[in-house]
């Protein structure tokens, strides 16, 4: 048997146009923040990429007031067709600077360049294109004859899809006539600040979008500011609960996209090779740093052994390493803190009696890396079956009947996503009707489109992003 070796195919980091320092974007200008500067780290090498200025409470106040003025005087009264031109311009500029953004995202986040290049950046651009098309059609969106913008949107985004989450938040807010104060994640602020450059390049009126880097205290200041009318948060369930408590009774509109522990259900009549590809994509895409990752695999007992054997063989071929290498399948874990959490939960799986299998692939000595891992013999009581690991770790459980599959899939406080693999369309519809998840994929996983709404319920949050349904979160209806 011939084994083919992949020659290195690195993308040039020079394409990222990395600067030694970045400043926050407030009222149309890049300015120094009053907070303590942070250093953004490359998780693949542990090197410092850049120093980033951060906001303090006074900066948040200035940004919210600038956004309020821009909304009342310029952006809100502007005809939808005119707003659309600006949003289209942003979409085109993202597409034009796609390669730069992709390399910068992989440097700052640790994800493989082919995911940044083929998924994150094109989908971010697509969200702006899609929502630009809605800007002059809001009267026909089904929310009444004269839907109004809410005002200032305070938006806090996570580190797993830094540019894409910014697009998910900013695009609908702008299309609906709102202005934005965005707080990017502390470990991945760089592409949000380049997006601010694009917004300046697109000549949006000052104050329409403001980008304030910083830690949790900056996010809390944005969320709690009395001049913010709408809060959108993507992140952990614990922080989401805290935000909901703090906003109770405030009258602010709130959407939350939180954690998940998705079930990927494989029946014995599924196309198993196709299902294995879907399982791999469902949990090892973006190093498992995905809220809707298929981290619980439920396999019908009669094919469990065969699926596990195929899965081990396929996962062993995944290449872990340099995120800028076009051959890399699994990049770096975003931070040392996240790597420690993954290691702790994996250790708990072993101590509770699950059977651990870890890919024999080589792992770089430097940087934050974790080899893809599969646990068999998992019971529903184990922590690895209940807690969100947010890493490249899969827990495998079995079932005998469709009813048992539904019961096990729903045995979680989360409700963000699920997958079903079977050749029977009737069974897919039967399962989708019973799975308590906001999104159910059929014979695929991790497919996103700006025209389709995404979101969960229970401890995965509430509200939808994308599609016609996602407009509601940014309209006074």
TORMIVEX-359107 format. One record per residue (C-alpha): residue in three letters; x negated, y negated, z negated. Coordinates in steps of 0.1 Angstrom, whole numbers, padded with zeros to 4 digits, always signed. Each point is the difference from the previous one (the first is absolute). Example, Ala and Ser with C-alpha at 12.3 -4.5 7.8 and 13.67 -1.06 7.14 Angstrom:
2
ala-0123+0045-0078;ser-0014-0034+0007;
END
This chain:
477
unk+0000+0000+0000;unk-0014-0034+0010;unk+0002-0028-0025;unk+0001-0035+0014;unk-0017-0027-0019;unk+0012-0036+0003;unk-0026-0026+0007;unk+0004-0032-0020;unk+0022-0025+0018;unk-0001-0031-0023;unk+0019-0032+0008;unk-0022-0031-0004;unk+0007-0018-0033;unk-0011-0033+0017;unk+0034+0000+0017;unk+0016-0008-0033;unk-0016-0035+0000;unk-0005+0005-0037;unk-0007-0032-0019;unk-0019-0003-0033;unk+0029-0018-0016;unk+0037-0005+0005;unk+0023-0026-0015;unk+0037+0001-0007;unk+0026-0015+0024;unk+0022-0027-0015;unk+0022-0026+0018;unk-0016+0006+0034;unk-0036-0002-0012;unk-0027+0023-0013;unk-0010-0013-0035;unk-0019+0012-0030;unk+0022+0015-0027;unk-0001-0008-0037;unk-0004+0036-0010;unk-0031+0021-0006;unk-0013+0011+0034;unk+0002+0038+0007;unk-0024+0022+0020;unk+0016+0022+0026;unk-0018+0034+0002;unk-0004+0024+0028;unk+0012+0033-0015;unk-0020+0021+0024;unk-0034-0015-0011;unk+0008-0019-0032;unk-0016-0031+0015;unk+0015-0035-0005;unk+0016-0011+0032;unk+0009-0036-0009;unk+0009-0023-0028;unk+0036-0011-0001;unk+0014-0031-0018;unk+0031+0008-0021;unk+0029-0021-0011;unk+0009-0012-0035;unk+0034-0010-0013;unk-0003-0036+0013;unk-0008+0013+0035;unk+0031+0022-0001;unk+0020-0030-0010;unk-0014-0021+0029;unk+0006+0029+0025;unk+0036+0005-0011;unk+0007-0038+0002;unk-0016-0001+0034;unk+0020+0029+0012;unk+0032-0016-0014;unk-0007-0033+0018;unk-0007+0019+0033;unk+0031+0020-0003;unk+0023-0029-0007;unk-0015-0025+0024;unk-0013+0020+0029;unk+0003+0038+0001;unk+0036+0004-0013;unk+0016-0026+0023;unk-0020+0011+0030;unk+0021+0018+0027;unk-0005+0037+0000;unk-0012+0000+0036;unk-0028-0024-0011;unk-0010+0021-0030;unk-0001+0030+0023;unk-0027-0017+0021;unk-0023-0002-0030;unk+0006+0036-0011;unk-0006+0012+0035;unk-0032-0019+0000;unk-0012+0017-0031;unk+0009+0034+0015;unk-0021-0008+0031;unk-0030-0013-0020;unk+0000+0032-0022;unk+0000+0020+0032;unk-0028-0021+0015;unk-0021+0003-0031;unk+0009+0037-0006;unk-0035+0014+0001;unk-0014-0026-0024;unk+0029+0006-0024;unk-0004+0038+0002;unk-0037+0000-0008;unk+0005-0025-0029;unk+0029+0022-0014;unk-0022+0031+0001;unk-0029-0018-0017;unk+0022-0015-0028;unk+0024+0029-0005;unk-0020+0031+0009;unk+0025+0015+0024;unk-0012+0016+0033;unk-0005-0024+0029;unk+0023+0020+0022;unk+0029-0004-0025;unk-0007-0038-0003;unk-0003-0002+0038;unk+0029+0023+0011;unk+0025-0005-0028;unk-0005-0029-0024;unk-0008-0029+0023;unk+0023+0009+0029;unk+0029+0006-0024;unk-0007-0033-0017;unk+0002-0018+0033;unk+0032+0019+0009;unk+0017-0012-0031;unk-0006-0036+0009;unk+0012+0007+0036;unk+0031+0017-0012;unk+0010-0027-0026;unk-0008-0028+0024;unk+0028+0015+0021;unk+0025-0003-0029;unk-0008-0037-0008;unk+0026-0014+0023;unk+0025+0029-0003;unk+0007-0001-0038;unk+0037-0010+0006;unk+0004+0033+0017;unk-0018+0022-0025;unk+0032+0010-0018;unk-0005-0023-0030;unk+0027-0026+0007;unk+0002-0028+0025;unk-0025-0023-0017;unk-0026+0019-0021;unk-0024-0024-0018;unk-0036+0005-0012;unk-0006+0004-0037;unk-0029-0025-0003;unk-0034+0009-0012;unk-0010+0037+0000;unk-0026+0012-0025;unk-0016+0032+0013;unk-0025+0023-0017;unk-0016+0028+0021;unk-0021+0030-0007;unk-0035+0012+0011;unk+0009+0031+0020;unk+0013-0018+0032;unk-0012-0036-0006;unk+0007-0015+0035;unk+0030+0021+0007;unk+0017-0008-0033;unk-0006-0037+0006;unk+0017+0003+0033;unk+0029+0020-0015;unk+0006-0028-0024;unk-0009-0032+0019;unk+0017+0008+0034;unk+0036+0003-0012;unk-0004-0028-0025;unk-0011-0024+0028;unk+0026+0012+0025;unk+0028-0007-0025;unk-0012-0035-0007;unk-0018+0005-0034;unk-0035-0011-0009;unk-0025+0023-0017;unk-0025+0002-0029;unk-0019+0032+0004;unk-0022+0017-0026;unk-0022+0027+0016;unk-0015+0028-0020;unk-0031-0008-0020;unk-0021+0027+0017;unk+0010-0007+0036;unk+0006-0038+0006;unk-0021-0004+0032;unk+0025+0008+0028;unk+0027-0020-0017;unk-0023-0030+0001;unk-0009+0006+0037;unk+0038+0002+0006;unk+0001-0034-0017;unk-0025-0011+0027;unk+0023+0013+0026;unk+0029-0019-0015;unk-0020-0032+0001;unk-0011+0008+0036;unk+0037+0005+0008;unk+0006-0035-0013;unk+0027+0008-0025;unk+0010-0031-0019;unk-0020-0004-0033;unk+0015+0018-0030;unk+0020+0025+0020;unk-0024+0028-0010;unk-0024-0001-0029;unk-0024+0028-0009;unk-0013+0001-0036;unk-0025+0027-0009;unk-0004+0011-0036;unk+0008+0027-0026;unk+0033+0009-0017;unk+0002-0033-0018;unk+0003-0019+0033;unk+0027+0024+0012;unk+0019-0005-0033;unk-0002-0038+0004;unk+0014+0002+0035;unk+0028+0023-0010;unk+0009-0021-0031;unk-0002-0034+0016;unk+0034-0018-0001;unk-0004-0013+0035;unk-0001+0035+0015;unk+0035+0012+0011;unk-0009+0035+0013;unk-0025+0025-0013;unk-0013+0030+0021;unk-0024+0024-0016;unk-0016+0032+0013;unk-0021+0019-0026;unk+0002+0022-0030;unk+0033+0009-0017;unk-0012-0012-0034;unk-0008-0035+0014;unk+0033+0000+0019;unk+0019+0007-0033;unk-0018-0028-0017;unk+0009-0024+0029;unk+0036+0010-0002;unk+0002-0006-0037;unk-0017-0034+0003;unk+0025-0011+0027;unk+0031+0013-0017;unk+0026-0028-0001;unk-0022-0024+0020;unk+0022+0002+0031;unk-0030+0007+0022;unk+0005+0026+0028;unk-0023+0030-0004;unk-0012+0029+0021;unk-0023+0027-0013;unk-0019+0027+0019;unk-0016+0021-0026;unk-0016+0035-0005;unk+0010+0033+0014;unk-0005+0037-0003;unk+0014+0012+0033;unk+0010+0035+0007;unk-0010+0015+0034;unk+0023+0030+0005;unk-0010+0028+0024;unk+0025+0027+0009;unk-0009+0034+0013;unk+0013-0008+0035;unk-0021-0031+0003;unk-0027-0003+0027;unk-0028+0007-0025;unk-0030-0013+0020;unk+0019-0033+0006;unk+0011+0000-0037;unk-0036+0004-0011;unk-0010-0031+0020;unk+0029-0019-0016;unk-0010+0012-0034;unk-0036-0012+0005;unk+0012-0034+0014;unk+0025-0003-0028;unk-0026+0003-0029;unk-0035-0007+0014;unk+0009-0030+0022;unk-0016-0031-0016;unk-0017+0022-0026;unk+0035+0007-0015;unk+0003-0037-0009;unk+0036-0001+0012;unk+0031-0006-0021;unk+0020+0024+0022;unk-0028+0026+0003;unk+0013+0036+0001;unk-0019+0010-0031;unk+0023+0029-0010;unk+0002+0028+0026;unk+0030+0023-0004;unk-0004+0031+0021;unk+0025+0028+0005;unk-0014+0030-0018;unk+0000+0023+0030;unk-0025-0022+0019;unk-0019-0015-0029;unk-0031+0022+0003;unk-0002-0007+0037;unk+0005-0037-0003;unk-0027-0002-0028;unk-0025+0019+0021;unk+0006-0022+0031;unk-0001-0031-0023;unk-0034+0009-0015;unk-0014+0007+0035;unk+0012-0033+0013;unk-0010-0021-0030;unk-0035+0015+0001;unk-0005-0017+0034;unk+0008-0035-0014;unk-0031-0022+0000;unk-0006-0022-0031;unk-0024-0029+0003;unk-0008-0034+0014;unk+0033-0018+0007;unk-0016-0018+0030;unk-0008+0033+0017;unk+0027+0007+0026;unk-0003+0037-0008;unk+0009-0004-0037;unk+0034+0014-0011;unk-0001-0009-0037;unk-0018-0032-0012;unk-0009-0013-0034;unk+0023-0003-0030;unk+0007-0037-0004;unk-0016-0006-0034;unk-0019+0018-0028;unk+0031-0005-0023;unk+0022+0019+0025;unk-0026+0027+0005;unk-0001+0006-0038;unk+0037+0003-0001;unk+0000+0026+0028;unk-0028+0020-0018;unk+0019-0001-0033;unk+0033+0013+0016;unk-0019+0027+0019;unk-0016+0012-0032;unk+0034+0001-0016;unk+0012+0023+0028;unk-0028+0024-0006;unk+0004+0000-0037;unk+0038+0007+0003;unk-0007+0030+0021;unk+0005-0010+0037;unk-0023+0016+0026;unk-0023-0027+0014;unk-0014+0002+0035;unk-0023-0028+0011;unk-0012-0005+0036;unk-0037+0012+0004;unk-0007-0031+0021;unk-0030-0021-0009;unk+0007-0032-0020;unk-0023-0031+0000;unk-0021-0004-0031;unk+0006-0038-0001;unk+0034-0016-0001;unk+0034+0010-0014;unk+0009+0033+0018;unk+0022+0030-0009;unk+0002+0032+0021;unk+0035+0010+0011;unk+0015+0024-0026;unk+0029+0024+0000;unk+0016+0015-0031;unk+0019+0033+0002;unk+0020+0017-0027;unk+0014-0034-0012;unk+0029-0001-0023;unk+0024-0029-0003;unk-0011-0007-0035;unk-0036-0008+0009;unk-0012-0036+0001;unk-0012+0005+0036;unk+0036+0008+0010;unk+0015-0029-0019;unk-0025-0030+0001;unk-0010-0020+0030;unk-0037+0008+0006;unk-0004-0025+0029;unk-0029+0020+0014;unk-0008+0029+0024;unk+0015+0027-0022;unk+0029+0023+0009;unk+0021+0021-0024;unk+0016+0031+0015;unk+0032+0015-0014;unk+0023+0027+0015;unk+0038+0005+0004;unk+0023+0028+0012;unk+0032-0017+0010;unk+0010-0034+0014;unk+0018-0009-0033;unk-0031+0008-0020;unk-0020-0022+0024;unk+0023-0029-0005;unk+0000+0005-0038;unk-0038+0000-0001;unk-0004-0029+0024;unk+0023-0021-0020;unk-0016+0009-0033;unk-0019-0033-0002;unk+0007-0035-0014;unk-0010-0014+0034;unk+0020-0003+0032;unk-0020-0015+0028;unk-0005+0026+0027;unk+0002+0037+0010;unk-0007+0022+0030;unk+0018+0031+0014;unk-0014+0026+0023;unk+0024+0023+0017;unk+0012+0009+0035;unk+0037-0004-0010;unk+0015-0034+0005;unk+0029+0008-0022;unk-0024+0009-0029;unk-0018-0033+0005;unk+0032-0019-0004;unk+0011+0021-0029;unk-0033-0006-0018;unk-0001-0038+0008;unk+0035-0004-0015;unk-0012+0016-0033;unk-0035-0013-0004;unk-0001-0030-0022;unk-0025-0020+0020;unk+0002-0032+0019;unk-0017+0014+0031;unk+0002+0036+0012;unk-0023+0011+0029;unk+0010+0030+0021;unk-0028+0021+0015;unk-0024-0029-0004;unk-0014-0022-0028;unk-0013-0035-0006;unk+0016-0015+0031;unk+0008-0038-0003;unk+0016-0024+0024;unk+0008-0037-0007;unk+0036+0006+0014;unk+0007+0026-0027;unk+0006-0008-0037;unk-0023+0014-0026;unk+0005+0002-0038;unk+0010+0021-0029;unk+0021+0002-0031;unk-0002+0012-0036;unk-0035-0006-0012;unk-0012-0006+0035;unk+0017-0034+0000;unk+0028-0016+0020;unk+0005-0021+0031;unk-0011+0007+0036;unk-0028-0013+0022;unk+0003+0001+0038;unk+0028+0001+0024;unk+0033-0019-0002;unk+0005+0012-0036;unk-0033-0015-0011;unk+0012-0035+0009;unk+0025+0000-0028;unk-0027-0003-0027;unk-0009-0034+0014;unk+0034-0015+0006;unk+0026-0016-0023;unk+0029+0024+0008;
END
